[in-house]
């Protein structure tokens, strides 16, 4: 699935959501004229021009976009990756995951944003056609878009070693997102990736600056925060859902990772996350 809409067309169709939404696709909001707010999980951003906002599958988001805001919304799922050839797919996925793993919001200077905007306009134009090699051309435009996004996030020079580490990091993050409730040890992910724990830690640290264990714990914490804010489940129910056999162990884990008591966090953050005036 791939859709490309303008904010105006979504507004005219009354399709701009302002309730908390659990995403099941990748969404990219490319803003040409700002106004309003967008919340992605626990982060609240001002909607600003010359910015791109990235929402990944499973993330919770809420939009309050002003009537004056303008731009494009691109939605795509993993099936899109399977519609081109395999060499394009690999690059597509690497660039997309790299950009989103680094930042949910990225601002561009005017020359770079003009180039990004041109790519999106060409992508939208091609998407409306029905011509030979349409899928291949769409994939190429998407790759160019994600390369621009990746450039914005990436400051270190590219090397063969970096690219290998990046690919392993992307696979690791995908596995964590799918298995964090049942797998919490680095060694478990290393086994799934057919590498040693030391090698996995080295690749993750060189790519993203922290250990593999840090990203596993942060994914568990993120889910705990989501459920604390957006659901009515008790701490005992949440601990069980997240794979903790002991509520005390979960409480201690949450306190250590966040600095907050779970019950206090739930009480203090609910109104903020739901953006209640």
Beta strands, then each sheet from edge to edge (+ up, - down):
strand 1: 2-6
strand 2: 21-22
strand 3: 26-33
strand 4: 36-40
strand 5: 43-46
strand 6: 51-55
strand 7: 60-65
strand 8: 70-76
strand 9: 105-107
sheet 1: 1+ 8- 3+ 6- 9+
sheet 2: 2+ 7- 4+ 5-
end
